[in-house]
Amino acid sequence: MAQNIITPKTKTTKSWKVSIDWNPKFVSTVNKDLTVGGRLQKFIDSSVLAGVDPYWARRTGTAIRSGILNTVIGSGLLVYSTPYIRTIFYGVTAKGAPISYNTAYNAKAGKRPDLRYKAEKMAELQTAVNAKAREIFNQ
């Protein structure tokens, strides 16, 4: 659930008065673009969804398509919904036996594609998100 930001009004006390003049576009920009469902969250969701793609096992590509079809861009959640996705994601069967990944289809395939993506690409993602946030605020 998104939280709206409200600019404070002038505050007067017995000994001092403080007045803060806000950029009139600040509140609407924050409430519209920097919350769940906003432009920045949509950018992050689509960037991570595309970025984690090379780390998924992909014999048929069903796991990747599952993420694309089931994720609501801007929600802040990547949703993969297939019966076997948990096994592929964690690299173990329901009985705890490890699975092996065929790297003939994808050399980067393995368990926990999210952590491997984060380890390799987090700095690039942070730079891109910072640039997008600056772009949103400077409009």
C-alpha positions as CSV (number, residue, x, y, z in Angstrom):
1,M,0.0,0.0,0.0
2,A,1.4,3.4,-1.0
3,Q,1.9,6.1,1.6
4,N,1.1,9.7,0.6
5,I,3.5,12.4,1.6
6,I,2.0,15.6,2.9
7,T,4.0,18.8,3.1
8,P,4.0,20.3,6.6
9,K,2.5,23.7,7.3
10,T,4.2,26.7,9.0
11,K,4.7,25.9,12.7
12,T,4.8,28.6,15.3
13,T,6.0,28.2,18.9
14,K,6.4,30.7,21.7
15,S,9.9,31.7,20.7
16,W,10.4,30.9,17.0
17,K,8.7,30.4,13.7
18,V,9.7,28.0,11.0
19,S,8.5,28.2,7.5
20,I,9.4,25.6,4.9
21,D,8.6,26.3,1.3
22,W,8.3,23.1,-0.7
23,N,8.6,22.7,-4.4
24,P,4.9,22.4,-5.5
25,K,5.7,19.5,-7.7
26,F,7.6,17.6,-4.9
27,V,4.5,16.0,-3.3
28,S,2.8,15.0,-6.5
29,T,6.1,13.6,-7.9
30,V,6.8,11.5,-4.7
31,N,3.2,10.3,-4.4
32,K,2.8,9.4,-8.0
33,D,6.3,8.3,-9.2
34,L,8.3,7.0,-6.2
35,T,5.7,4.7,-4.5
36,V,4.5,1.2,-5.4
37,G,3.0,1.4,-8.8
38,G,5.0,4.5,-9.7
39,R,7.4,5.0,-12.5
40,L,10.5,4.2,-10.4
41,Q,9.1,1.0,-9.1
42,K,8.0,0.0,-12.6
43,F,11.6,0.7,-13.8
44,I,13.1,-1.4,-11.0
45,D,10.7,-4.3,-11.5
46,S,11.3,-4.5,-15.3
47,S,15.0,-4.1,-14.9
48,V,15.3,-6.9,-12.3
49,L,12.9,-9.2,-14.3
50,A,15.1,-8.7,-17.4
51,G,18.3,-8.8,-15.5
52,V,17.6,-12.1,-13.6
53,D,16.6,-13.8,-16.9
54,P,20.1,-15.1,-17.8
55,Y,20.5,-16.8,-14.4
56,W,17.4,-19.1,-14.8
57,A,17.6,-22.6,-16.1
58,R,16.0,-22.5,-19.6
59,R,15.5,-25.8,-21.3
60,T,12.0,-24.8,-22.4
61,G,11.9,-21.2,-21.1
62,T,8.8,-21.8,-19.1
63,A,10.2,-20.4,-15.9
64,I,11.2,-17.2,-17.5
65,R,7.8,-16.8,-19.3
66,S,6.2,-17.5,-15.9
67,G,7.9,-14.5,-14.4
68,I,6.9,-12.3,-17.4
69,L,3.3,-13.4,-17.4
70,N,2.7,-13.4,-13.6
71,T,4.5,-10.3,-12.5
72,V,2.6,-7.1,-12.2
73,I,5.2,-4.5,-13.2
74,G,5.2,-1.8,-10.5
75,S,4.0,-4.0,-7.7
76,G,7.5,-4.6,-6.2
77,L,7.1,-8.4,-6.4
78,L,8.4,-10.7,-9.1
79,V,6.0,-13.7,-9.3
80,Y,6.9,-17.0,-10.9
81,S,4.0,-19.4,-10.8
82,T,4.6,-22.9,-12.1
83,P,4.3,-26.2,-10.2
84,Y,8.1,-26.8,-10.3
85,I,9.5,-23.3,-9.9
86,R,10.4,-23.8,-6.2
87,T,12.6,-26.8,-7.1
88,I,14.4,-24.9,-9.9
89,F,14.8,-21.8,-7.7
90,Y,16.2,-23.5,-4.6
91,G,18.0,-26.3,-6.4
92,V,16.5,-29.1,-4.3
93,T,13.5,-31.4,-4.7
94,A,10.6,-31.5,-2.2
95,K,12.4,-34.5,-0.6
96,G,15.6,-32.5,-0.2
97,A,17.6,-34.1,-3.1
98,P,19.8,-31.6,-5.0
99,I,19.0,-31.2,-8.7
100,S,21.6,-30.6,-11.4
101,Y,21.4,-27.9,-14.0
102,N,22.1,-28.5,-17.7
103,T,24.4,-25.6,-18.6
104,A,24.2,-26.6,-22.3
105,Y,21.2,-24.3,-22.7
106,N,22.4,-21.6,-20.4
107,A,25.9,-21.4,-19.0
108,K,24.8,-19.3,-16.0
109,A,21.9,-21.7,-14.9
110,G,21.9,-22.7,-11.3
111,K,20.0,-22.3,-8.0
112,R,19.0,-18.9,-6.6
113,P,19.1,-16.8,-9.7
114,D,18.1,-13.8,-7.7
115,L,21.2,-13.9,-5.5
116,R,23.6,-14.6,-8.4
117,Y,22.1,-11.6,-10.3
118,K,22.4,-9.4,-7.2
119,A,26.0,-10.5,-6.6
120,E,27.0,-9.7,-10.2
121,K,24.8,-6.7,-11.2
122,M,23.7,-4.8,-8.0
123,A,26.1,-1.9,-8.6
124,E,24.8,-1.5,-12.2
125,L,21.2,-1.7,-11.0
126,Q,21.8,0.9,-8.3
127,T,23.4,3.3,-10.8
128,A,20.5,2.9,-13.2
129,V,17.9,3.4,-10.5
130,N,19.6,6.5,-9.2
131,A,19.7,7.9,-12.7
132,K,16.0,7.2,-13.2
133,A,15.2,8.8,-9.9
134,R,17.1,11.9,-10.9
135,E,15.3,11.9,-14.3
136,I,11.9,11.8,-12.5
137,F,12.7,14.6,-10.1
138,N,14.3,16.9,-12.7
139,Q,11.2,16.9,-15.0
